[in-house]
């Protein structure tokens, strides 16, 4: 099975469930740009055109999580955890409609984890 590259806190999972009730299937994308691009963005599934260089890190609550390929090169050695805070973080992201903001916590993978990571997949 392998070590997951992306996970979510219980608080983030609760916000995802609330957004799914309102919007249906969801997806995430993190571009790695400045300002709002540095936050993970949540969209209705298909509401964001994933680029040909983007990679899928995995799924959170049955929602695919994509990252820009060049950003992944910087983050490929890190374990990412999606979390949420009160207040608007990214205006284009669905959670901003309920005054919440997704954010990422990260830590380096251990040597053992690096040997057993789930593979990333190309954008589909």
N, C-alpha and C positions, 0 to 999 in steps of 0.2 A: 504493500500500500504506500509506504513512504511517509516522510515527515511533511506536514502541510506547510506551505509558504505563507498562507494568509488565514487568520482566524478572527473571531470577533468576541468582544466582551458580552456579557449577558445584557448590559444596558443597550449596546448597539443592536443586539438581536431583537430586543423588545421594540426598538424604533423601526427596524426593518419590518417586523410583523405588522406594526401600525401602518407603515407606508404601503405594504402589500395589500392590506384591507382597502385602502383608498385608491391605489393605482394598479393593482394586479402584479404581474411579474416584473421584476426589477433587474438591473445590472449596475455594476460599478466600474468607474474608470478613473485612473490617476495618471495625469499627464506629466507631472514633474515640472511644470512651468512655474513661473513666479506668481505671487499673489494667490488668486483663487485656484490656479492650476496646481498648486502644491497640496491642495486638499483632495481627498478622494471624493468623487462626485457620484451621486446616485441618480439614476434615470429609469424611466419606464423601459422595459426590455425593448430594444430596437430604437430607443429615443436618442441614441448617440451613435454616430457612425464610427465604428472601430477601425483604426487604420491598419494597413497591411503590415506594418512593422510592430504593431502592438502584440503583446503576449497575454495569455490568460494564466493567471497565477493559481487559479482554483476557484472554488465556490464558497460562498458564505450564505447559509440558509437558502440553498438552491439558487443563489444569484451569482452569476459569473463576475469575477473581479479581474479587470484588464488593467494593464499598465503599458505606457509607451515603451517601446523597445529600448530606446536610448536611456530612459530612466531605469529600466530593469537592469541594465549593465552596472549601474551604481548600487542597486539594491539587491542584487542576486545573492549576496551573502548574508542577508538579514531576514529574520522572522518578523512578519508584519502582523499587527493586531489592530483591527478596526475598533474604534471606540467612539463615543459620542459625548458632546458637552452641550449644556444649555447655551442658547444664543446662536445667531446666524453665523455660519462659518463661510459657506460658499453659496452665493446667491442663485446659481444655476442648478443647484442640487436639490432634490425633492424634500429632504429633511428641513430645508430652510423654511418651508411652508408651515412647519410646526415649531418654529423657533429653536431648532436644534442644529448641531453641526457635527458631521463626522470628521474624525481625525485619525491619524495613524501613529501607533507607538511601534518602535522597532528595537531589535537587539540582534547582535551577530549570532549566527548559527554556531553551535559547537562543532569541533572537528568531526565528531561522530554523526551529528545531524547532517552535515554536508555530504556525507557518504550515502545517505538514505533519503534524499529529498524527492518529493513528487516532481515529475517533470512539468515544465511549462508547456503550453500548447500554443500554436499559432492562432491568431484571431480568426473567427469563422464568420 
